[in-house]
């Protein structure tokens, strides 16, 4: 399972007289019999020496001892082509005044010194790929066997160095279904408010990983348990205790429903779908009311879109990702009307950008509540039996055709062309001539001024 190019880097560096090992998360994954997403190498060679050994390499954090070595296309049957191996110099870190970067880095010749500055014991092991010997100075292997996430050394110091590590502890505990060690957990609870100083982009990316790695519900329960959830997403905490109509939501309140829904997301899961799922009912707490012994959430979709837009802005989502997340929220209730939609309305619904995400959200929403997938199957059937060209056909006429027919350009064009498209989608118009005849009968040409 070890990437052969990473092993060759280690062999090459060792031939030059330096120490070198696989390090970090890839060692953890190899011991768990999982295929690592990335391979990292730790070495006693300095960045300058690494770049001399590998002329094609480049420094991305040379001040922190990090060099990237590109993976040649011919290695591992091209599996890792286009990727890089991170080669980092053994180091010790001193001072973290910004809560993220060390104020001073000292390169070291001792792998033990490099390990003790890392985050968690399960990420603090090194591996010799030639002998399979594991260098474990922090009890990482034992914690792997026990299923424990434990900060290396003093958890207060580890989290003071980089506040994001609090979110990482939650993510690893959720991913591997491990427990967070008691002192590590207590420290997170004490310092949870300090997550506010971490850049919103880093928080967003860590939350996205939690949402898309397949263990989102456990991750968000842990976020809530540690107090981190109310710091990074208070809008989700606000869902707790918000009742729902039991006939539609026998599973419980809005918080319970939302987290249960996350269990039904497809894998792999697009980030926008995951965020749309998390936020689809974010407008319910603000719109909750009782009317004649009924629970209502009037306009919760519109309110939810506005709240989600603020969240996306706060977490620095891209314009395109924001648009898709908001579209998922805006349209998730429309599935309740699909069986009664006109043919044209249904086809326009089916051609929403990324409609597969809309459908996946509806399926998860249904499974996390009443469990009835009849509407989901109805839509799937419509998609299967409707050719793509019938959902998005080429226009029968254009604005130029209207001008040639004697119509003056203006706002009325949108109404006319929309009516033609609806008739086309419903099968009432099939040709250019028929469309023009329809327009002339339904929308008489403008009369010239007297």
N, C-alpha and C positions, 0 to 999 in steps of 0.2 A: 504493500500500500504506500510505501514511502516514495515520494516523487524522485525519480532517478536524477533529475537535474539538480535538485537540492542536495542530494547525496554527492553528486560530482563536485559541486561548489565546496562542500566540506572537505572532500578528498584533496582538491586543488589547494585550498587554503592551508591544510595540514602539511602538504608537501613543501610549502614555503616556510614551515617552522612555527606556525601559529596554532592555537587551540581553536576548535570550531565544533558546534553542536547544533542540532535542531532545537528550537526553543519555543516556549509559550503554548498557544492554543493547539498547534499542530501535534505536539507531544501528547497533550491531553486527549485529543481525538484519536490518535493512533492507539493509545492505551485502551480506549473505549471501543476499539475496532470500528471506528467511523472514518470515512474519507475526509481529510481536512479540506477546508475551503481554500486555505493558503498555507504556505510553508515559510517559516522564518528561520533564519540562521543567526546564531550569536557566536562571536569570535573575539579573540584577543587582538586581532589585527585592527589597526586604526582605519578610519574611512579612506585616507589617502592610500594606504597600503592595499585595501580592498579594490579601489579603483585602478590601481596600478596592475593588480593581478587580473582584473576583468576590465579591459579598456572600454568595452561597450556599456559599462555600468554608469550610473549617474547618481549624485547625491541629492536626496530630497529633504534631508534633515541632518546634514553633515555635522552641524554644531551639536546634535544629539547622537551622532555616530551612526546614522542610518543611510545606507546605500541600497539602491535597487539594481538587481542584475536581471536583464531580460531573459526570458526562457526561449531558446531557439525553437523554431517551428518543427524541427525534425525529432525533438525529444518526446518521449511518452506518446508516440503515435499522434503527436499534435494536440494531445488533450489539454496541455497547458500553454499552447502557443499564444503569443500575444500578451501573456501575463508576466509578472516579475516575481523574483524571490527577494525578500527583504533581508539584507545582511546588516546586522547591527553590532557595534563594538561593545564588549563588556563595559559597564559604566556604573558609577554611583551618582545619585542625584542629591543636590543640596539646595534647600529652600524652594518654596513654591508660593511666592508672594501673590501670584495671580490665580491660584487655585487650579492651575492646569499644567503650566510648564515649569520645569526646574530653573531656578535662578542661575545655578552653576552645575555643569556636568564635568565629571572627572573620569576619563577613560581608565580602564582597569585591566589587569591580566588575570583576575580571579573570577571565575564563573559564579562563585558563591556570592560575591559582592554584587554581581549583576542581578542575581535572582531575588535578593532580599528587598530590592526596591520595586518589585513588580506588585500587581494588585492582589490576586487570590492564589492560594496554595495550589489549586488544580491547574493554574496557568503558570506556575513557577518551576516547572521541571524542564530538564534538558535531556536529550537523547542522542547517543552515539549510534548513527545508522549502520556503522560497520560491525559493531558488537552487540547492538540492542541494549547496551547498558544505559540505565536511567540514572541521571544525576538528580537526586531529590534531597535538597537541603532544608525543605520547609514542611515536610509531611504531606505533600500533594497526593502521592499515590494512596496513602491511607485515607485521605479525605475523599478521593475518587471512589474507593471501595465502600466507604460509609455513606456516600451521597451527601456531602457537606460542602457548602460554600463558606470559606473562611478567609478573612483578610490575612495577608502575610504580616507577621509581627503585630504591631500596635494598630488596631483598626482606626483609632482616632487619627493617627499619623497618615495612614494610607488614604483616608477620605479627605483629610485636609490637603493632601497633595493634589488630588484631582477629584472634585465633587461628582463628576460624572460616574465615578466608580460605584456610587450608590445605586444608580440605575442599572449599571452592568451587573451588580450582584443580583438584583431582581431578575434580570434577563437570563443569567446563567442558571439560577435556581429554577426558573420556569422551564427553560429549555431541557434541562436534564432531570427535572422533577426531583431536585435536591432540596434539603433544608438549609436555611441560612444559619450559621453557627451563632450561638446566643449573644456573645459580645459583639460580633459583627452586626447582628440585627439591632441590638440596643443602640449601637453607635449610629446606625442609619436613622433610627427613630429620633435620636437627639439632634442630629445634624440635618434633618430633612429640609428645613427651610433654606439651607445654604445652597440647595440645587438652583435657587433663583439666580445665582451669579454665573451659572454656566450659559454659554451662548445658546440661543434658541435653536439654532441649526443643529447643534450637537444633541440637544434634548430631542428634537424632532427625529433625528436619525436613529437614536437609541429606541425611542418609542415605536418607530416604524419596524425595527427589527423584532421587537416584542410582538407586534401585531401580525407579522408575516412568517414567523418561524414555526408556527403550528401549535403554540402553547399560550395563546393570547389571554385566555380566560384566567389561567393560573397567574400569569404575569400581572394582570390588572388587580387581581385579588391581593397579591403581594404588595403592589404599589399602594393599595388602600391600607393594608395592614401596617406598612412602614410609615405612613403619613406623606409619602412622596406624591400620591395621586392628587391630593388637594393643592399641592404646590405647583404641579406642572399642568394639570387639567382639572381645575375646580369645577368646570361645567359637567364633568362625568361624576364627580362626587355628589353634585346636586341631584343626581338621579336617584340616590339612595332614599328609600322610603316613599317614593312617589307611586301611589297606588295606580293600578290599571284595571279596566273592566274584567272581572274574572272569566266572563264568557268568551272573551277573545284572548286573554292572557292568563291562563291558569297557572303559569310558571311563577308569577310574582310581580314585583315592582319593576320600574323602568331599568334600574341598575341591574337587577337579576336577569331580566330579559336581554339586555344589551350584552352582558358578558357571556350568557349562554349562547347567543347568536354567534359570537366569535368562534365557538367550537365547530360551527357548521360552515366556515369559510373554506373554499377549495384550497388545495395545496398543489403547486405553489400559488401564492395569493398576490395579486398585484397590489402595491402599496395604496393606490387610490381606492380600490375596493375595500381594503381593510379599514382605512380611515372613514370612508363612507359608511361602513357598517357600524363602526364605533360611534359615529355622530348622527346616525339616521334619526334618532329620537331625541336629540339634544334640546329640541324646543319644547319637550313635554313638561319639564318642571315649571317653566314660566307660564304655561297655559293651562295647568291643571285646575279644574273646577268641578263641583258637584252640581247637578241640575236634576231635580225631581228624582233623587236617589240614583242618578246615573253619573258616571265619571266621564267628563268630556275634556278634550284637548283641542279646542277650536283654534284653527290657524297654526297648529304646532309645526307644520311643515315650513310655512313662511318664516316663522320666528326661528326655527331651527337653521334655516339657510343663513339668516343674518348672524346668528351666533357662530355657526361654523365658519363663516367668512372671516370673522374676527379671529378665530382660533388659527385658521390657515395663515392669516396675515401675521399674527404673533409668532408663529413657528416658522415663518419665512418659506412657505410653500411656493413653488413656481406657479406662474400664471396658469399654465395648462393643467397642472395637478389640482390646483384650487378649483378650476372650472369643472373638472370631472367629479371631485368630491361633492361639490355643491349640486351638480346635476343628479347624483345618486340620491341625495337627500330630497331634492325637489320633486323627484319622480317616483319615490318608493311607494307612495300611496295610490298611484295610478293603476297599479295592478288589480286593485279591487274593482275596477270598472272595465277591464278589457273585454269581458264577454258581452258587454252592452255597447261597445264602441262601434261607430260607423267604420266601414272598411277603410276609408281614407284616414281616419284618425288612428286606427290601429296600425296601419302601415307606417305612418309617421312616427308612431311610438316605437315600433320595432327597428326603425333606422336611426334611433338616437346613437350618437357616437359611443362606442364601447358598450353596446347593448348587452353583451355577454356579462358584463359586470352588474348591470341593472338586474338581469335575470338571476345571477348568482346571489345577489343581495336579497331578492324576493324569496328565493328558496330558503336561505338561511333564516330570514325573518319568520317565515311560516313554520319551519321546523322548531324554532325557539319559542313558539307561542302555541297556536292551535294545532299544528302538525298537519294541516290539510294542504296537500300539494296539487289540488285539482286545477287551480289557476296556473300554477307553474307548468303542469303538463299541457294545459290548453295552449299556452304561449309557445311551448316547445313544438307542439304539433303544427301551429300556424307557421312557425319559422321553417319547419321541415317541408311543408307542402307549398310554400310560397317562394317561387324563384326570386333571386336577388334583384333581377331586373324589373320584377313587378313591385318590389318594395321601393326601389329608387329608379323609376323609369326615366328615360331621356325626355325632356320637356317637349310637348307637342307644338307649342308656339312660344315666341319670345316677345320682348318689348318692341323689337324692330318690326315684328309681324303686326303688332297693334298699330304702330305708327303708319305702316304701309296701308293698313286698313282704314286710316282716317282718324285714329284716336290721338289726342294730345297727351304727351308725357305728363305724369303727375302722380299723386298718391293713389289715384284710382287704379293704376296699373297693378299694384300689389293685390288689390281685391280681385281684379279680373283674373290675373295669372293664378292666384290661389284657388279661385273657383274652378278654373280649368284643371289644375292639378288634382283637386279633390275628385272631380268627375272622372279623370283618367285613372286614379287609384281605385275608384269604385267600379271600373270597367264600363262606364257609360260613354267614354270617348276613347278612340283608338287611332285616330289619324289627324294630320295637320288640318285638312279641310273640314273635318267634323268639328274640330276645336274652334276654328274660325266661325263656322256657322253657329255654334253654341254661343260664342261671345256676342255675335251680332244680334242674336235673338234675346239674350239675357241682359246684355249691356249695350244699348243703342249708342252709336257713336256720338261724341260731343257735337252739339250744334254750333256752327260758327256764330260769332257775335253779330248782332244786327248793325 
